């Protein structure tokens, strides 16, 4: 998690993800409960795992239709429930 949006657009976040083996900024919109997880990840510097439709709009990668968003448990190498 690298960026949380300003107060006027809650739910928008930016993460770093790998696209074709290169680190890229990816923008996505989260529900309130997912955004709370994102806040935790941001403040504690925890990795996250998310799935959805990755689309390139102009020069920006956007994850649309997000189907899951969770903290990533580095000990079990699985999404934390």
N, CA, C and O atoms as a CHARMM CRD file, in Angstrom:
* protein
*
  324
    1    1 UNK  N      0.86400  -1.15900   0.00000 PROA 1      0.00000
    2    1 UNK  CA     0.00000   0.00000   0.00000 PROA 1      0.00000
    3    1 UNK  C      0.91500   1.22600   0.00000 PROA 1      0.00000
    4    1 UNK  O      1.71400   1.41900   0.91600 PROA 1      0.00000
    5    2 UNK  N      0.78400   2.04900  -1.04000 PROA 2      0.00000
    6    2 UNK  CA     1.65800   3.21500  -1.06600 PROA 2      0.00000
    7    2 UNK  C      0.92800   4.53500  -0.90100 PROA 2      0.00000
    8    2 UNK  O      1.53400   5.53100  -0.50800 PROA 2      0.00000
    9    3 UNK  N     -0.36800   4.55700  -1.19600 PROA 3      0.00000
   10    3 UNK  CA    -1.05600   5.83300  -1.09700 PROA 3      0.00000
   11    3 UNK  C     -2.53800   5.61100  -0.80500 PROA 3      0.00000
   12    3 UNK  O     -3.19900   4.77400  -1.41900 PROA 3      0.00000
   13    4 UNK  N     -3.03400   6.39000   0.15500 PROA 4      0.00000
   14    4 UNK  CA    -4.45900   6.45200   0.43900 PROA 4      0.00000
   15    4 UNK  C     -4.94100   7.80000  -0.05900 PROA 4      0.00000
   16    4 UNK  O     -4.18900   8.77400  -0.03000 PROA 4      0.00000
   17    5 UNK  N     -6.16800   7.87100  -0.51200 PROA 5      0.00000
   18    5 UNK  CA    -6.64100   9.13300  -1.07600 PROA 5      0.00000
   19    5 UNK  C     -6.92900  10.17200  -0.00800 PROA 5      0.00000
   20    5 UNK  O     -6.92400   9.90800   1.19500 PROA 5      0.00000
   21    6 UNK  N     -7.17300  11.33500  -0.50400 PROA 6      0.00000
   22    6 UNK  CA    -7.53800  12.42800   0.37300 PROA 6      0.00000
   23    6 UNK  C     -8.96300  12.23900   0.86600 PROA 6      0.00000
   24    6 UNK  O     -9.68300  11.37100   0.37400 PROA 6      0.00000
   25    7 UNK  N     -9.35800  13.01800   1.80300 PROA 7      0.00000
   26    7 UNK  CA   -10.67600  12.88300   2.43100 PROA 7      0.00000
   27    7 UNK  C    -11.84700  13.01600   1.46600 PROA 7      0.00000
   28    7 UNK  O    -12.90800  12.43600   1.69500 PROA 7      0.00000
   29    8 UNK  N    -11.66300  13.77200   0.39100 PROA 8      0.00000
   30    8 UNK  CA   -12.79400  13.99400  -0.51300 PROA 8      0.00000
   31    8 UNK  C    -13.06200  12.81000  -1.44600 PROA 8      0.00000
   32    8 UNK  O    -14.05600  12.82000  -2.17300 PROA 8      0.00000
   33    9 UNK  N    -12.19700  11.79200  -1.44100 PROA 9      0.00000
   34    9 UNK  CA   -12.40000  10.59300  -2.25900 PROA 9      0.00000
   35    9 UNK  C    -12.07300   9.34000  -1.45800 PROA 9      0.00000
   36    9 UNK  O    -11.18500   8.58800  -1.85800 PROA 9      0.00000
   37   10 UNK  N    -12.75000   9.08500  -0.34700 PROA 10     0.00000
   38   10 UNK  CA   -12.41900   7.90800   0.45100 PROA 10     0.00000
   39   10 UNK  C    -12.67600   6.63000  -0.34500 PROA 10     0.00000
   40   10 UNK  O    -13.63500   6.54000  -1.11100 PROA 10     0.00000
   41   11 UNK  N    -11.80700   5.65300  -0.14800 PROA 11     0.00000
   42   11 UNK  CA   -11.94800   4.37900  -0.83800 PROA 11     0.00000
   43   11 UNK  C    -10.96700   4.20100  -1.98200 PROA 11     0.00000
   44   11 UNK  O    -10.70900   3.07000  -2.39500 PROA 11     0.00000
   45   12 UNK  N    -10.41200   5.28900  -2.50500 PROA 12     0.00000
   46   12 UNK  CA    -9.41500   5.19200  -3.57100 PROA 12     0.00000
   47   12 UNK  C     -8.04000   4.97900  -2.96400 PROA 12     0.00000
   48   12 UNK  O     -7.62600   5.71800  -2.07000 PROA 12     0.00000
   49   13 UNK  N     -7.33500   3.96800  -3.45000 PROA 13     0.00000
   50   13 UNK  CA    -5.98500   3.68800  -2.96600 PROA 13     0.00000
   51   13 UNK  C     -5.08200   3.38900  -4.15300 PROA 13     0.00000
   52   13 UNK  O     -5.55100   3.09900  -5.25400 PROA 13     0.00000
   53   14 UNK  N     -3.78700   3.46500  -3.91100 PROA 14     0.00000
   54   14 UNK  CA    -2.78800   3.09400  -4.90400 PROA 14     0.00000
   55   14 UNK  C     -1.86300   2.07200  -4.26800 PROA 14     0.00000
   56   14 UNK  O     -1.36900   2.27200  -3.15900 PROA 14     0.00000
   57   15 UNK  N     -1.63400   0.98000  -4.97700 PROA 15     0.00000
   58   15 UNK  CA    -0.72600  -0.05600  -4.50300 PROA 15     0.00000
   59   15 UNK  C      0.36600  -0.25000  -5.54400 PROA 15     0.00000
   60   15 UNK  O      0.24800   0.21300  -6.67900 PROA 15     0.00000
   61   16 UNK  N      1.42700  -0.93700  -5.14700 PROA 16     0.00000
   62   16 UNK  CA     2.45200  -1.36100  -6.09400 PROA 16     0.00000
   63   16 UNK  C      2.20500  -2.83600  -6.35500 PROA 16     0.00000
   64   16 UNK  O      2.09500  -3.63100  -5.42100 PROA 16     0.00000
   65   17 UNK  N      2.11900  -3.19400  -7.61700 PROA 17     0.00000
   66   17 UNK  CA     1.94600  -4.58700  -8.00900 PROA 17     0.00000
   67   17 UNK  C      2.81700  -4.87300  -9.21200 PROA 17     0.00000
   68   17 UNK  O      3.30100  -3.95400  -9.87300 PROA 17     0.00000
   69   18 UNK  N      3.01400  -6.13800  -9.49300 PROA 18     0.00000
   70   18 UNK  CA     3.84300  -6.50900 -10.63600 PROA 18     0.00000
   71   18 UNK  C      2.96000  -6.79300 -11.84700 PROA 18     0.00000
   72   18 UNK  O      2.05600  -7.62600 -11.79700 PROA 18     0.00000
   73   19 UNK  N      3.24400  -6.08200 -12.93000 PROA 19     0.00000
   74   19 UNK  CA     2.54400  -6.24300 -14.19600 PROA 19     0.00000
   75   19 UNK  C      3.60300  -6.60800 -15.23000 PROA 19     0.00000
   76   19 UNK  O      4.51500  -5.82600 -15.50100 PROA 19     0.00000
   77   20 UNK  N      3.47700  -7.78000 -15.79400 PROA 20     0.00000
   78   20 UNK  CA     4.46300  -8.30100 -16.73900 PROA 20     0.00000
   79   20 UNK  C      5.87700  -8.16900 -16.14600 PROA 20     0.00000
   80   20 UNK  O      6.79300  -7.65000 -16.78400 PROA 20     0.00000
   81   21 UNK  N      6.01800  -8.65200 -14.91300 PROA 21     0.00000
   82   21 UNK  CA     7.29700  -8.72700 -14.18800 PROA 21     0.00000
   83   21 UNK  C      7.91800  -7.37500 -13.83800 PROA 21     0.00000
   84   21 UNK  O      9.09800  -7.31100 -13.49000 PROA 21     0.00000
   85   22 UNK  N      7.14200  -6.29900 -13.92500 PROA 22     0.00000
   86   22 UNK  CA     7.66100  -4.97600 -13.56600 PROA 22     0.00000
   87   22 UNK  C      6.77000  -4.36300 -12.49000 PROA 22     0.00000
   88   22 UNK  O      5.54700  -4.47300 -12.56800 PROA 22     0.00000
   89   23 UNK  N      7.37200  -3.71400 -11.47900 PROA 23     0.00000
   90   23 UNK  CA     6.54900  -3.04700 -10.46100 PROA 23     0.00000
   91   23 UNK  C      5.83700  -1.83600 -11.05900 PROA 23     0.00000
   92   23 UNK  O      6.45100  -0.99800 -11.71900 PROA 23     0.00000
   93   24 UNK  N      4.53800  -1.76500 -10.81500 PROA 24     0.00000
   94   24 UNK  CA     3.72000  -0.67200 -11.34900 PROA 24     0.00000
   95   24 UNK  C      2.76200  -0.16600 -10.27700 PROA 24     0.00000
   96   24 UNK  O      2.34700  -0.92100  -9.39700 PROA 24     0.00000
   97   25 UNK  N      2.41700   1.10100 -10.35700 PROA 25     0.00000
   98   25 UNK  CA     1.37300   1.63200  -9.49400 PROA 25     0.00000
   99   25 UNK  C      0.03200   1.19900 -10.06500 PROA 25     0.00000
  100   25 UNK  O     -0.20900   1.29400 -11.26900 PROA 25     0.00000
  101   26 UNK  N     -0.84400   0.71700  -9.17000 PROA 26     0.00000
  102   26 UNK  CA    -2.17100   0.26300  -9.57100 PROA 26     0.00000
  103   26 UNK  C     -3.18900   0.98100  -8.69600 PROA 26     0.00000
  104   26 UNK  O     -3.07700   0.96800  -7.47000 PROA 26     0.00000
  105   27 UNK  N     -4.16800   1.59900  -9.31200 PROA 27     0.00000
  106   27 UNK  CA    -5.20800   2.33200  -8.60300 PROA 27     0.00000
  107   27 UNK  C     -6.43400   1.44200  -8.46100 PROA 27     0.00000
  108   27 UNK  O     -6.77500   0.69700  -9.38000 PROA 27     0.00000
  109   28 UNK  N     -7.10200   1.52000  -7.30400 PROA 28     0.00000
  110   28 UNK  CA    -8.33700   0.77400  -7.11600 PROA 28     0.00000
  111   28 UNK  C     -9.23400   1.47300  -6.11500 PROA 28     0.00000
  112   28 UNK  O     -8.78000   2.27400  -5.29700 PROA 28     0.00000
  113   29 UNK  N    -10.52000   1.15200  -6.19700 PROA 29     0.00000
  114   29 UNK  CA   -11.52000   1.70400  -5.29500 PROA 29     0.00000
  115   29 UNK  C    -11.98900   0.58100  -4.38500 PROA 29     0.00000
  116   29 UNK  O    -12.32100  -0.50700  -4.85500 PROA 29     0.00000
  117   30 UNK  N    -12.01800   0.84600  -3.07000 PROA 30     0.00000
  118   30 UNK  CA   -12.36700  -0.16900  -2.08300 PROA 30     0.00000
  119   30 UNK  C    -13.63900   0.18900  -1.32900 PROA 30     0.00000
  120   30 UNK  O    -13.99300   1.36000  -1.19800 PROA 30     0.00000
  121   31 UNK  N    -14.31700  -0.83900  -0.83800 PROA 31     0.00000
  122   31 UNK  CA   -15.46400  -0.62700   0.05000 PROA 31     0.00000
  123   31 UNK  C    -14.94000  -0.09000   1.38400 PROA 31     0.00000
  124   31 UNK  O    -13.73100  -0.04600   1.61200 PROA 31     0.00000
  125   32 UNK  N    -15.84300   0.30900   2.24400 PROA 32     0.00000
  126   32 UNK  CA   -15.43300   0.86400   3.54200 PROA 32     0.00000
  127   32 UNK  C    -14.64300  -0.14800   4.36700 PROA 32     0.00000
  128   32 UNK  O    -13.62400   0.21200   4.95700 PROA 32     0.00000
  129   33 UNK  N    -15.08400  -1.40200   4.42600 PROA 33     0.00000
  130   33 UNK  CA   -14.36700  -2.40700   5.21900 PROA 33     0.00000
  131   33 UNK  C    -13.00300  -2.71800   4.59900 PROA 33     0.00000
  132   33 UNK  O    -12.02600  -2.91200   5.32200 PROA 33     0.00000
  133   34 UNK  N    -12.93100  -2.76700   3.26900 PROA 34     0.00000
  134   34 UNK  CA   -11.65200  -3.00300   2.60400 PROA 34     0.00000
  135   34 UNK  C    -10.72000  -1.81200   2.80700 PROA 34     0.00000
  136   34 UNK  O     -9.51300  -1.98400   2.97500 PROA 34     0.00000
  137   35 UNK  N    -11.28000  -0.61100   2.79200 PROA 35     0.00000
  138   35 UNK  CA   -10.46900   0.59200   3.01000 PROA 35     0.00000
  139   35 UNK  C     -9.87600   0.59200   4.40800 PROA 35     0.00000
  140   35 UNK  O     -8.74200   1.03200   4.59800 PROA 35     0.00000
  141   36 UNK  N    -10.62900   0.10400   5.39400 PROA 36     0.00000
  142   36 UNK  CA   -10.09800   0.00000   6.75900 PROA 36     0.00000
  143   36 UNK  C     -8.91600  -0.96500   6.81000 PROA 36     0.00000
  144   36 UNK  O     -7.94300  -0.71700   7.52400 PROA 36     0.00000
  145   37 UNK  N     -8.99400  -2.06500   6.05600 PROA 37     0.00000
  146   37 UNK  CA    -7.84200  -2.97700   5.95400 PROA 37     0.00000
  147   37 UNK  C     -6.66700  -2.26600   5.29000 PROA 37     0.00000
  148   37 UNK  O     -5.51900  -2.43200   5.70300 PROA 37     0.00000
  149   38 UNK  N     -6.95400  -1.48000   4.26900 PROA 38     0.00000
  150   38 UNK  CA    -5.90500  -0.73200   3.57900 PROA 38     0.00000
  151   38 UNK  C     -5.21700   0.25000   4.52900 PROA 38     0.00000
  152   38 UNK  O     -4.00100   0.42800   4.46900 PROA 38     0.00000
  153   39 UNK  N     -5.98800   0.87800   5.39100 PROA 39     0.00000
  154   39 UNK  CA    -5.40600   1.78200   6.39300 PROA 39     0.00000
  155   39 UNK  C     -4.43700   1.03500   7.29800 PROA 39     0.00000
  156   39 UNK  O     -3.33800   1.51300   7.57600 PROA 39     0.00000
  157   40 UNK  N     -4.85400  -0.14300   7.75600 PROA 40     0.00000
  158   40 UNK  CA    -3.98300  -0.96600   8.59500 PROA 40     0.00000
  159   40 UNK  C     -2.70900  -1.32700   7.84200 PROA 40     0.00000
  160   40 UNK  O     -1.61000  -1.19800   8.38100 PROA 40     0.00000
  161   41 UNK  N     -2.85200  -1.77700   6.60500 PROA 41     0.00000
  162   41 UNK  CA    -1.69100  -2.14800   5.79200 PROA 41     0.00000
  163   41 UNK  C     -0.75800  -0.96300   5.59500 PROA 41     0.00000
  164   41 UNK  O      0.46200  -1.10300   5.67600 PROA 41     0.00000
  165   42 UNK  N     -1.33000   0.18900   5.34000 PROA 42     0.00000
  166   42 UNK  CA    -0.53300   1.39100   5.10700 PROA 42     0.00000
  167   42 UNK  C      0.26300   1.78900   6.35800 PROA 42     0.00000
  168   42 UNK  O      1.46600   2.04100   6.28500 PROA 42     0.00000
  169   43 UNK  N     -0.41700   1.84100   7.49000 PROA 43     0.00000
  170   43 UNK  CA     0.24400   2.28900   8.72200 PROA 43     0.00000
  171   43 UNK  C      1.23500   1.27300   9.26600 PROA 43     0.00000
  172   43 UNK  O      2.23600   1.65500   9.87300 PROA 43     0.00000
  173   44 UNK  N      0.97800  -0.00900   9.06200 PROA 44     0.00000
  174   44 UNK  CA     1.86700  -1.04700   9.58100 PROA 44     0.00000
  175   44 UNK  C      2.80500  -1.61000   8.51300 PROA 44     0.00000
  176   44 UNK  O      3.57700  -2.53200   8.77600 PROA 44     0.00000
  177   45 UNK  N      2.72900  -1.05300   7.32200 PROA 45     0.00000
  178   45 UNK  CA     3.57400  -1.48400   6.19500 PROA 45     0.00000
  179   45 UNK  C      3.43000  -2.98000   5.92200 PROA 45     0.00000
  180   45 UNK  O      4.42300  -3.69500   5.78600 PROA 45     0.00000
  181   46 UNK  N      2.18300  -3.44100   5.84400 PROA 46     0.00000
  182   46 UNK  CA     1.87700  -4.83900   5.59200 PROA 46     0.00000
  183   46 UNK  C      1.53200  -5.04500   4.12000 PROA 46     0.00000
  184   46 UNK  O      0.92000  -4.16800   3.50800 PROA 46     0.00000
  185   47 UNK  N      1.90600  -6.17100   3.54400 PROA 47     0.00000
  186   47 UNK  CA     1.52000  -6.44400   2.15800 PROA 47     0.00000
  187   47 UNK  C      0.04300  -6.82600   2.06800 PROA 47     0.00000
  188   47 UNK  O     -0.54800  -7.30000   3.03800 PROA 47     0.00000
  189   48 UNK  N     -0.53600  -6.61500   0.89800 PROA 48     0.00000
  190   48 UNK  CA    -1.92800  -6.98400   0.65000 PROA 48     0.00000
  191   48 UNK  C     -1.99300  -7.86900  -0.58600 PROA 48     0.00000
  192   48 UNK  O     -1.07000  -7.90400  -1.40000 PROA 48     0.00000
  193   49 UNK  N     -3.09300  -8.57500  -0.70300 PROA 49     0.00000
  194   49 UNK  CA    -3.37100  -9.36000  -1.90200 PROA 49     0.00000
  195   49 UNK  C     -4.77700  -8.99500  -2.35600 PROA 49     0.00000
  196   49 UNK  O     -5.70400  -8.91800  -1.54900 PROA 49     0.00000
  197   50 UNK  N     -4.92300  -8.76900  -3.67000 PROA 50     0.00000
  198   50 UNK  CA    -6.24500  -8.41600  -4.19100 PROA 50     0.00000
  199   50 UNK  C     -6.39300  -8.98200  -5.59700 PROA 50     0.00000
  200   50 UNK  O     -5.41400  -9.20000  -6.31100 PROA 50     0.00000
  201   51 UNK  N     -7.64300  -9.21100  -5.96800 PROA 51     0.00000
  202   51 UNK  CA    -7.93100  -9.72900  -7.29800 PROA 51     0.00000
  203   51 UNK  C     -9.03900  -8.90200  -7.93700 PROA 51     0.00000
  204   51 UNK  O     -9.86500  -8.30300  -7.24900 PROA 51     0.00000
  205   52 UNK  N     -9.04000  -8.88300  -9.24400 PROA 52     0.00000
  206   52 UNK  CA   -10.03600  -8.15300 -10.00500 PROA 52     0.00000
  207   52 UNK  C     -9.59800  -8.07200 -11.45000 PROA 52     0.00000
  208   52 UNK  O     -8.71600  -8.81700 -11.87500 PROA 52     0.00000
  209   53 UNK  N    -10.19700  -7.18300 -12.20200 PROA 53     0.00000
  210   53 UNK  CA    -9.86300  -6.99600 -13.61300 PROA 53     0.00000
  211   53 UNK  C     -8.86200  -5.85700 -13.74500 PROA 53     0.00000
  212   53 UNK  O     -9.18700  -4.70200 -13.47000 PROA 53     0.00000
  213   54 UNK  N     -7.64100  -6.18400 -14.16700 PROA 54     0.00000
  214   54 UNK  CA    -6.60400  -5.16700 -14.34300 PROA 54     0.00000
  215   54 UNK  C     -6.72100  -4.57500 -15.74300 PROA 54     0.00000
  216   54 UNK  O     -6.63800  -5.28000 -16.74900 PROA 54     0.00000
  217   55 UNK  N     -6.91600  -3.26100 -15.77600 PROA 55     0.00000
  218   55 UNK  CA    -7.12800  -2.54600 -17.03900 PROA 55     0.00000
  219   55 UNK  C     -6.12300  -1.39400 -17.10900 PROA 55     0.00000
  220   55 UNK  O     -5.83100  -0.75100 -16.10100 PROA 55     0.00000
  221   56 UNK  N     -5.60800  -1.14700 -18.28800 PROA 56     0.00000
  222   56 UNK  CA    -4.74100   0.01000 -18.48800 PROA 56     0.00000
  223   56 UNK  C     -5.56500   1.09900 -19.14700 PROA 56     0.00000
  224   56 UNK  O     -6.04300   0.93900 -20.27000 PROA 56     0.00000
  225   57 UNK  N     -5.73000   2.21800 -18.43200 PROA 57     0.00000
  226   57 UNK  CA    -6.45700   3.37600 -18.94300 PROA 57     0.00000
  227   57 UNK  C     -5.43900   4.48400 -19.18000 PROA 57     0.00000
  228   57 UNK  O     -4.86800   5.02800 -18.23500 PROA 57     0.00000
  229   58 UNK  N     -5.21900   4.81100 -20.44600 PROA 58     0.00000
  230   58 UNK  CA    -4.16000   5.74400 -20.83500 PROA 58     0.00000
  231   58 UNK  C     -2.83800   5.16600 -20.34500 PROA 58     0.00000
  232   58 UNK  O     -2.44500   4.08900 -20.79300 PROA 58     0.00000
  233   59 UNK  N     -2.14800   5.83800 -19.44900 PROA 59     0.00000
  234   59 UNK  CA    -0.88500   5.31300 -18.92800 PROA 59     0.00000
  235   59 UNK  C     -1.01500   4.81800 -17.49500 PROA 59     0.00000
  236   59 UNK  O     -0.00900   4.66000 -16.80300 PROA 59     0.00000
  237   60 UNK  N     -2.24000   4.57000 -17.04000 PROA 60     0.00000
  238   60 UNK  CA    -2.50100   4.19900 -15.65100 PROA 60     0.00000
  239   60 UNK  C     -3.12500   2.81400 -15.57200 PROA 60     0.00000
  240   60 UNK  O     -4.03700   2.49000 -16.33200 PROA 60     0.00000
  241   61 UNK  N     -2.62500   1.99700 -14.64400 PROA 61     0.00000
  242   61 UNK  CA    -3.23800   0.69400 -14.39100 PROA 61     0.00000
  243   61 UNK  C     -4.31400   0.85200 -13.32200 PROA 61     0.00000
  244   61 UNK  O     -4.09600   1.49800 -12.29700 PROA 61     0.00000
  245   62 UNK  N     -5.47500   0.25500 -13.57200 PROA 62     0.00000
  246   62 UNK  CA    -6.60500   0.33900 -12.64600 PROA 62     0.00000
  247   62 UNK  C     -7.13400  -1.07400 -12.42600 PROA 62     0.00000
  248   62 UNK  O     -7.32300  -1.82900 -13.38100 PROA 62     0.00000
  249   63 UNK  N     -7.37300  -1.43000 -11.15700 PROA 63     0.00000
  250   63 UNK  CA    -7.99700  -2.71000 -10.84500 PROA 63     0.00000
  251   63 UNK  C     -9.48400  -2.46200 -10.67700 PROA 63     0.00000
  252   63 UNK  O     -9.90700  -1.78200  -9.74200 PROA 63     0.00000
  253   64 UNK  N    -10.27800  -3.01600 -11.58500 PROA 64     0.00000
  254   64 UNK  CA   -11.73000  -2.83100 -11.55100 PROA 64     0.00000
  255   64 UNK  C    -12.39500  -4.13600 -11.14900 PROA 64     0.00000
  256   64 UNK  O    -11.79000  -5.20700 -11.21100 PROA 64     0.00000
  257   65 UNK  N    -13.64900  -4.02700 -10.73500 PROA 65     0.00000
  258   65 UNK  CA   -14.41200  -5.20200 -10.30100 PROA 65     0.00000
  259   65 UNK  C    -13.60900  -6.02800  -9.29400 PROA 65     0.00000
  260   65 UNK  O    -13.45100  -7.23900  -9.44900 PROA 65     0.00000
  261   66 UNK  N    -13.11000  -5.35500  -8.27100 PROA 66     0.00000
  262   66 UNK  CA   -12.31600  -6.02300  -7.24200 PROA 66     0.00000
  263   66 UNK  C    -13.14100  -7.12300  -6.58200 PROA 66     0.00000
  264   66 UNK  O    -14.21700  -6.86600  -6.04200 PROA 66     0.00000
  265   67 UNK  N    -12.62600  -8.35100  -6.63100 PROA 67     0.00000
  266   67 UNK  CA   -13.36100  -9.48300  -6.05800 PROA 67     0.00000
  267   67 UNK  C    -12.84500  -9.87500  -4.68300 PROA 67     0.00000
  268   67 UNK  O    -13.55100 -10.53300  -3.91900 PROA 67     0.00000
  269   68 UNK  N    -11.61300  -9.47400  -4.36000 PROA 68     0.00000
  270   68 UNK  CA   -11.10100  -9.72900  -3.00900 PROA 68     0.00000
  271   68 UNK  C    -10.00100  -8.72800  -2.68600 PROA 68     0.00000
  272   68 UNK  O     -9.27900  -8.26300  -3.56900 PROA 68     0.00000
  273   69 UNK  N     -9.89000  -8.40800  -1.40500 PROA 69     0.00000
  274   69 UNK  CA    -8.84600  -7.52500  -0.89800 PROA 69     0.00000
  275   69 UNK  C     -8.57200  -7.96600   0.53100 PROA 69     0.00000
  276   69 UNK  O     -9.48300  -7.97200   1.35900 PROA 69     0.00000
  277   70 UNK  N     -7.33200  -8.33500   0.83200 PROA 70     0.00000
  278   70 UNK  CA    -7.00800  -8.84200   2.16900 PROA 70     0.00000
  279   70 UNK  C     -5.55200  -8.54100   2.50200 PROA 70     0.00000
  280   70 UNK  O     -4.72700  -8.31000   1.61800 PROA 70     0.00000
  281   71 UNK  N     -5.26200  -8.55100   3.78800 PROA 71     0.00000
  282   71 UNK  CA    -3.87900  -8.47200   4.22700 PROA 71     0.00000
  283   71 UNK  C     -3.20300  -9.78700   3.86400 PROA 71     0.00000
  284   71 UNK  O     -3.83900 -10.84100   3.89000 PROA 71     0.00000
  285   72 UNK  N     -1.92800  -9.73400   3.52800 PROA 72     0.00000
  286   72 UNK  CA    -1.18700 -10.93200   3.14800 PROA 72     0.00000
  287   72 UNK  C     -0.35900 -11.39200   4.33600 PROA 72     0.00000
  288   72 UNK  O      0.44100 -10.63000   4.88000 PROA 72     0.00000
  289   73 UNK  N     -0.55500 -12.64500   4.73600 PROA 73     0.00000
  290   73 UNK  CA     0.16700 -13.22300   5.87200 PROA 73     0.00000
  291   73 UNK  C      1.48400 -13.79600   5.36200 PROA 73     0.00000
  292   73 UNK  O      1.49500 -14.82400   4.68500 PROA 73     0.00000
  293   74 UNK  N      2.59000 -13.13700   5.68300 PROA 74     0.00000
  294   74 UNK  CA     3.88600 -13.55600   5.17000 PROA 74     0.00000
  295   74 UNK  C      4.36900 -14.85200   5.81900 PROA 74     0.00000
  296   74 UNK  O      5.24900 -15.51600   5.27200 PROA 74     0.00000
  297   75 UNK  N      3.81400 -15.22700   6.97500 PROA 75     0.00000
  298   75 UNK  CA     4.22600 -16.48200   7.61200 PROA 75     0.00000
  299   75 UNK  C      3.62000 -17.69500   6.91500 PROA 75     0.00000
  300   75 UNK  O      4.29800 -18.70300   6.71800 PROA 75     0.00000
  301   76 UNK  N      2.35600 -17.60100   6.54500 PROA 76     0.00000
  302   76 UNK  CA     1.69700 -18.72600   5.87400 PROA 76     0.00000
  303   76 UNK  C      1.66800 -18.54300   4.35400 PROA 76     0.00000
  304   76 UNK  O      1.27900 -19.45200   3.62100 PROA 76     0.00000
  305   77 UNK  N      2.08200 -17.36200   3.88700 PROA 77     0.00000
  306   77 UNK  CA     2.04100 -17.00700   2.47500 PROA 77     0.00000
  307   77 UNK  C      0.64700 -17.17600   1.88700 PROA 77     0.00000
  308   77 UNK  O      0.47600 -17.70300   0.78700 PROA 77     0.00000
  309   78 UNK  N     -0.35800 -16.71200   2.65500 PROA 78     0.00000
  310   78 UNK  CA    -1.74800 -16.73800   2.22300 PROA 78     0.00000
  311   78 UNK  C     -2.41600 -15.44700   2.65400 PROA 78     0.00000
  312   78 UNK  O     -1.90500 -14.71500   3.50100 PROA 78     0.00000
  313   79 UNK  N     -3.55200 -15.18600   2.06100 PROA 79     0.00000
  314   79 UNK  CA    -4.33400 -14.03300   2.47800 PROA 79     0.00000
  315   79 UNK  C     -4.83300 -14.27000   3.89800 PROA 79     0.00000
  316   79 UNK  O     -5.36200 -15.33900   4.20500 PROA 79     0.00000
  317   80 UNK  N     -4.66600 -13.28300   4.75400 PROA 80     0.00000
  318   80 UNK  CA    -5.16300 -13.37700   6.13100 PROA 80     0.00000
  319   80 UNK  C     -6.66700 -13.19200   6.12200 PROA 80     0.00000
  320   80 UNK  O     -7.18600 -12.32100   5.42300 PROA 80     0.00000
  321   81 UNK  N     -7.35600 -13.98900   6.88000 PROA 81     0.00000
  322   81 UNK  CA    -8.82900 -13.92400   6.88800 PROA 81     0.00000
  323   81 UNK  C     -9.29500 -13.06200   8.02800 PROA 81     0.00000
  324   81 UNK  O    -10.49900 -12.87800   8.21100 PROA 81     0.00000
